[in-house]
Amino acid sequence: MANAKADKQVQLPHNVDAEMTVLGACLGNEHESDIVIASLGADDFYVPKHQPIFNAIARLRADDRIPDLITVTELMRREGTLDKVGGSVYLSELMDSYVTISTLDQHIETVRTKSQLRKVAKRCKQLIELALAGDEAAIDQAQALGYDLAVQATTGQPVDYATIMTEVWDLVEERHKAKTPITGVPTGFWALDAMTSGMQPGDYIILAARPSMGKTALALNIAENAARKGCPGLFISLEMSRLALGQRSLSAASLVNMQKIRTGLCHESDFARLSSAIGRLSGLPIWIDDTSRRVAEMRAVTRRLVAQHGIRWVAIDYLQLIDESLPGRSREQEVSLISRQVKSMAREFNVPILALSQLSRATTQRTGHRPSLADLRDSGSLEQDADVVMFIHRDDYYDPCGDHKGTADLIIAKQRNGPTGDIELIWDAATTSFRNVERRAG
């Protein structure tokens, strides 16, 4: 976090007047407050007492209240931070520092630029210390720093319509020359690819189901199918270890019962199939990360693999296990934040992110048990944020002796740029895997 405890010999970049003007603009002004909150974060302010003031303003706007001198004073007094910033007297000074909205953008940009410079200075200092200590992590972190700077340099630049139309035309021509309806990362499930044209770059795709429906199995099947088609990717597993995933993958590829792999009680013919499957799987360009727990860690791993291996997709198993604890916030607010961060990550790296999610118990309490968008667990923002929402539904889970044993429905409940509908798949419980149904003639 940027603060005024800088090195005594080198003062970090800052502009106190610009910070005061920006905060002063918020006091009593609803429109200006929204502009500032959308443009800056608390850690962009160098002066320590400016950070709790910004936080108070942001909380008031989140409650749809105007952050004037009275409301900010009351909130900060309640939170015990008012005296630490100089009381209402200092808040009045901030109000007096604001003159006109015509220069607000300029002051916001000054605060943002100084903040970025401080972050660069601190990161570089850390890199120097790591490099001098012989720590190879300095190399990865230096690459990440360069990537961050490139993203910051291009963020927020508006593009005129003429340029956009030229880019769209080039994209259409490129797709026409490719002569394939799959314009994204192929999933290997022909009916799904027909409806989605593959997983599109930058899309945030949610795959949701109740426990034991096969979320991980389907995600792993999609990952391997994509890799076989030359699309490398990253599978981030918060639920299962890499060895557990490897065993599941081996069972599906070899058609050897998962229980045999777990116990090692295999026949000679099983070992032959296992050996053959391992040979095929070992060549797939898939990386498994079973250690990342926060979105920031996932972003760092993704950045490195994009730079080093050109990965084209990311799968996360599953959203509700991501750790983004926020003091004083509800679980719904935490999941909403996680969802926005994952969506931002897909856009940042321009890769589709297949994010697994749990469903609420409501599906088990209704006739037919068919899931709907309202069943997405912990947060309504999942539905809003996602470009595609898919559900797995298996009748044989609820009725093992019914007519639908060994089949599953993949329900596309939302697709921002395409059709919705149901896709039938074959479910193999012995190998915990999904397969295509045969194409119907005509």
N, C-alpha and C positions, 0 to 999 in steps of 0.2 A: 504494500500500500504506500502511495506517495505521501510523504509528510515532511515537516520542516526539520526533522532530525537528520540533517545532511552532514556530510563530511565537513569538518571545520575548515579545511583548506580549500575545498571546492564547493561553492554553493550551487545547488541544483537549480536548473532553469525554472522560473516562476514569474508571475505578474500579479501582485496582490491587488492592484487597482482593477484589473480586468475581472478577477474573482469577485470583488466587492460589487462591481457594477452588475455582473450576471446575477448574483444573489439578490441584489436590490431590485432588479427587474421583476423578480418573482413575487415580491411582497406586495400584495394587493392587486396583482394582475394575473388573471386566470390564463389568458392567451400566452403571455410571456412565460409563465410557469411551465406550461405544456411544451413549449419550444425548448426550454432549457433542460427539462427532464428527459426529453427524447434525444437530446444531443450529448449529455454528459452524465457521468456517474459520480458518486461521492468521492471515489479515489482519484478523480481528476483534479481535485482541489488540493493545493499545496499547504495552505494554512490550516492547521489541525482543527481550529474551531469552525471553519467553514463546512467541514464534512457533516457534523450533526445538524447544522442548519439546513443543508441541502436535503438530508434524510427526512427531516421534519416536514419540509415543503413537499417532498415526494409522497410522504404518507398521507398528508392532507389531500393532495390531488387524487390519490388512489381512492380516497373516500368521497371524491367529488365535492370537496370543500375548497374554498378560496383561501390561499395561504397569506392572509394579511398579518399585520403586526400583532393583532390580538390573538388570532388562532394559533400562530406559530409560537407566540409567547406562552400561551396556555399549554400547548402540547409539550414544549421543551421543559416547562416547569414540572409537568406531570412525570416526565421521563428523567428528571434530575439532571438535565444537561444545560439548563438556561444560564445558571451562574458561571458555568465553565466557559461559556462563549462571551461573557461580558454583559449578560442580561439584556433587557429590552432596550437599554441605551445603545448597545452595539447594533441591534437590529434596526434601530432608527437611523444610525449612521449608514447602514447598508441602503436603506430606502433613499436617503439623501444623495447617495452616489449614483443613482440611476437617473439618466437624463431623457433619452429618447429611444424608441424601438428601432429607429433607422440604423443604429450602430450595434444593436444587440448581437447580430450574427457575427460581426467582426470580433466582439469581445469573447463570444463563445469559442470561436476558432482559435483565439489567442490562448484561452485556458486549455483547450484540447491539445494544441500543439506543444505547449509547455509540458503538459502531462506526458505526452508521448516521448518527448526528449528526456524527461526524468526516467521513464521506464527503460529507454534505450541505454542511458548512462548506467543505471543500476544493473541491467542485464549484462552489459559489457564488462562491468567490474566483476560480476560473478564468473563470466567466461574466462577472464584473465586469471582469476584465482584457481579455477578448475584446470586451466591449461598449464599453469605453473606447477600445479600439484600432480600433473601427469594423468589427470582423469579424462578418459576417452569420452565421457558424457559431454565434454565441452564441444565436441564436433557436432553431435546431434542438436545440442542447444543453439549452436551458432546457426545451423541450417534453419531451425525453427524461428530464430530471431529475424533472419533474412526474409523468411516467408511472411511473418507477421508484418514487417515493414512494407512489403509489397502489397499485402492486402489492405493495410491502412492507407496506402497511397492511392488506391483505386476505389476505396469505399466511398459511397455517397456521391459519386460523380454522375450527374444526369446525362442521358444520351438522347439526342434528338431523334425524331420519328424517321427521318430519311435514313439514318444509320441503322436503326432497328430493322426497317424494311429490307435494306440491303443484306443484313445478317440473316433475316428470315428466308429471303430468296436463295441465298447460298446454301442454307440448311435444306431447303426443299430440293434443290438441284442435287445436293450430295446424297440425299435419301433416294432420289429417283435413279441415280447412277448405281447405287448399291443393289437395287432390284430385290429388296427383301422387305417384308412388312415389319420386321423386328428392327426398330430404330434405337433401342436401348440395350441393356444387359439381358440376355436371354435367360429365362428361368428353367428351360427344359421341359416345361409342361405346355404342350402345344395349344390347348384351349386357353390357358392363362395368357400365353404370349400373343394369341390371336386377339384377345380383348384389350391388352395393355400395350402391345408392341414392345414388350420387354420392360424391365425396370428402367425408367428414364433418369438421365443425369440430373442431380439436384433434387430428386423427389424424396419426400419423407413418406415411407410406406409402413403402415402398421399391420401386423399379422397378429390377430388376437384369438384367444380360445380359453375355455376352462382348463384346469389342470388335467394332464394325461390325455388330452385330445390329439397331441402330436405337433405342437408348435415348433419345438426344437428340431424334431425329425424333418418337418417340411422345410424349415429354414436351412438345415444342413443339406437336404436334397437339392434345393435351389442353388446353394453355394457351390456344390460340386458340379451341378449341371452347367452353371455359368463358367466355372473354371475349365471344364472340358471344352467349352466353346472359345477358349482363349481369353477369358476375362478374369484376371487375378483379383483377389479380394481379401478382406479382413473379417474374421468372425470373432466378435467380442462376447465371451461367455461369462456372465456373472453368476450363473446357476450351477453349471457343470464344469468339472476340471477338463483340461485338454485330453487327458487319458480316457475319461469317460466318453467324451465326444468321439475320440478316435475309435473306441470299441464299437460305438453305435454306427459310425461310418463304415467300419470294417464288416459289420454284420449285414448292413444293407447292400454293400458291394459284392460280398461273397455269397449271400443268401444262406449263410450259416446262422442258425438260431442264436439269438442274443444270449440266451441262458447258457449255451455251450461255451460261448466266448467268456462269459463271466466266471464260469466254474473251471474252464480248461478241459472239460470232459468231451473231447472231440475225437471223431474217428479219423483214420488216415485220409479218407476221401475229403473230410472237412479241412484238414491241414493243407491239402493240395489247393482247395478253393481259396482258403485264407491267404496262402502264399501268393497266388495269382492276383488276388484283390489288392494286397499290399503293394505289389509291383505297380498296379494301375493307379492307386491312390497316391503313391509317393511322388508321382510326377505332377500332381495338381498344384497350381500356384495359389494356395490358400494359406493364410497365416492365422493362427489361433492366439488370442490374447485372453488369458483367464485370470489376469491380475488387476486390470484397471477397474476402478470402482466409481470414479467421478468423471463427469463429461470432459473436464479439462485434461485428464489423463488419456481419455479416449481420443481427444482431438490431437494430442501430441503424438500418439502412436500412429494415427491416421496420416498426419502430416508427414511423418518419416517414411511410411510405406508408399504414400503417393509419390514422394520425391525419389525414393530408391527403386521402387518396383512398379510404379504406375498403376496401383490398384484402382479398380473401376467400380467397386461396390463395398459396402460395409453392412454387416448384420450385427444386431445387438440383442442378446438374450439374457434378461428382458428388462423393460423400462422401469418397472416398479422396484427393481433391486439396485438401481443407480443411487448412490449416496450423495444427496445434496441437502443435508439437514439445515434448516433455517430456523433459528430461534424465534419463537413467537408466531410461526406460520403453521397453518394446517397442512395435513398430508396432501390435500387437493391442491393447495398453492405450491407445494414442493413439486408435485408431479407436473403441474402446469409449467413451472420453470424448467424442469428437465425436458419436457416436450419441446419448448421453444428453443432450448439450447441444441437439442438434437437436430431440429429442423434447420437451425442456423448452420450447423456443422455440415449438413448435406449441401446447402447452398454454397458454403465457403469452399468446399473441395470439389463441388460439381460432380458428386457421385450419389447414386441412390443409396439411401440407408433403409434397410429392412429392420424395423424395430418391433420386437415381440412384446406383447402386452397381455395382461390377465383380463378376464371378464368377471363381472360381479356374479354373485350367486343367483341373481334374478332369473338367469336362463334356466336354472334347475327347478324353478318354482312355477313355470308356465307350461301349458300343454304344448307338446312338440319340441320344447327346449331350444327352438331356433333363436340364435343370438341376433341382436339388433344394435345399432349405434349407441343407443341409450345404455347399453350394458358395459361400455368401456369403463374400466375400473379406475376410481380415484380422481378422475378429472374429465370434465366435459371439453376441455381444451384439446384433448387428443383428437377428437373428431374434427374440430375446427382447424387444427394445425396440419393434419395429415393431407397429403395429396391423394393417397389411396388407403382405404381401410378394407382389410380382408378378414373373414372369420373362417375357422375350421369347425365344421359340425359333423358329428358321426352319430347316426341313429343307433348303431350297435353298442355304443357306450352306455346308452340308457336302456336298450332292449337287446341284450346279447343273443337272444333266440329269435329275433325278428327277421324280416325279409331283406334287410340291408347290411347284413354281416359282410365285412371286408370292403365296404365302400365308404366314401367320405364326400361331403360337399364343401367346396371352397367357395365361400360367398363373397363376391366383390360388392360390398355395401356402399362404398363411395369411391368414385374416381373422378378427380377434378376435370380431367381432359378426355374422358372416355366413357364407355357404357358400363353399367352395373349388371349383375346377374350371377347365376350359380354355375359352378364348374364341377363335374363329377370326377373323382379320383379313386384309384384303388388303394386301400390301406392294408398293409401287411404287418400284422401285429407281431409276428415272430421275429421280424428283422427291424421293427419300428421304422418303417419307411413308406413313402407314397410313390405310386407309379401312375403313368398315363393310362387312361382307358383307350381302347382301340378307336381309331377314327371311324366314324360312320360314313358310309358311301353317300355321296351327294351333299 
